[in-house]
Amino acid sequence: MLMHTQVMVQDHDYIASRLTAPPIKDVVEAAYLRLSTEKGSYFTDKDFGSELYRLRRSKDTPQIRLQAVAWAKQALEPLKPRYFLASINVSQILPIKKGEIALLAKLTHQSGQIYTTTFTVKVAG
C-alpha cells in the first residue's frame, strides 16, 4: 500500500519592522537634480526634469509664480515611490524679489522625516 505524506512548507516573507528614511543628502540631491534639469533633455528618460526653464522669458506675475509651484511639484512627484515619500509640498519663499521665484520644497518621508530644499528660478523682470 502506498502512503502519501503531505508536507506543508511555510514561506516567511521579510517584513520590515520600521521604514528607515534614506540619507538627507540623497533625497535633496535627487530633488535638486529634477528641478534644475530641463524636462526632455535627459537622453534616457524624456520625462526627467522640470519645465521651470520655460519661465526664463516669462513676466514676473502672480500667475507665473503659481505655474512655477505647479511645475516644481510635478517634477518632484516621481521621487515618491523611490524614496517612500508620503507627501510633497512646494511653496514660494517670502518676501518676493522681483525677477526671482524662490521655491521651498518640503518632502515628507513615510517615517515622518522631513527633507527641505530651496530652488530659485530667474524670470524676466
SULTA-V732768 format. One record per backbone hydrogen bond with DSSP energy under -1.0 kcal/mol. CO is the residue of the C=O (numbers start at 1). NH is the residue of the N-H. E is the energy in kcal/mol with one decimal. If there is no record, write none. Layout:
co={CO & CO}
nh={NH & NH}
e={E & E}
//
This chain:
co={23 & 24 & 25 & 26 & 27 & 28 & 29 & 30 & 31 & 32 & 33 & 37 & 38 & 45 & 48 & 50 & 51 & 52 & 53 & 55 & 58 & 59 & 61 & 62 & 63 & 64 & 65 & 66 & 67 & 68 & 69 & 70 & 71 & 72 & 73 & 76 & 77 & 79 & 80 & 84 & 87 & 89 & 91 & 97 & 99 & 101 & 102 & 103 & 104 & 105 & 106 & 107 & 108 & 108 & 109 & 113 & 115 & 117 & 119 & 121}
nh={27 & 28 & 29 & 30 & 31 & 32 & 33 & 34 & 35 & 36 & 37 & 50 & 41 & 48 & 40 & 39 & 54 & 55 & 56 & 58 & 124 & 61 & 65 & 66 & 67 & 68 & 69 & 70 & 71 & 72 & 73 & 74 & 75 & 76 & 77 & 79 & 80 & 83 & 85 & 110 & 108 & 106 & 104 & 100 & 123 & 121 & 93 & 119 & 91 & 117 & 89 & 115 & 86 & 87 & 112 & 109 & 107 & 105 & 103 & 101}
e={-1.4 & -2.4 & -2.3 & -2.0 & -2.2 & -2.6 & -2.5 & -1.9 & -2.0 & -2.4 & -1.3 & -2.8 & -2.0 & -1.4 & -1.2 & -2.5 & -1.6 & -1.9 & -1.3 & -1.4 & -1.6 & -1.4 & -2.0 & -2.0 & -2.1 & -2.2 & -1.8 & -2.2 & -2.7 & -2.2 & -2.3 & -2.3 & -2.1 & -1.6 & -1.3 & -2.0 & -1.9 & -2.4 & -2.1 & -2.2 & -2.6 & -3.4 & -3.2 & -1.7 & -2.3 & -2.7 & -2.8 & -2.1 & -2.2 & -1.9 & -2.6 & -3.2 & -3.0 & -1.5 & -1.9 & -3.3 & -3.2 & -3.1 & -3.3 & -2.9}
//
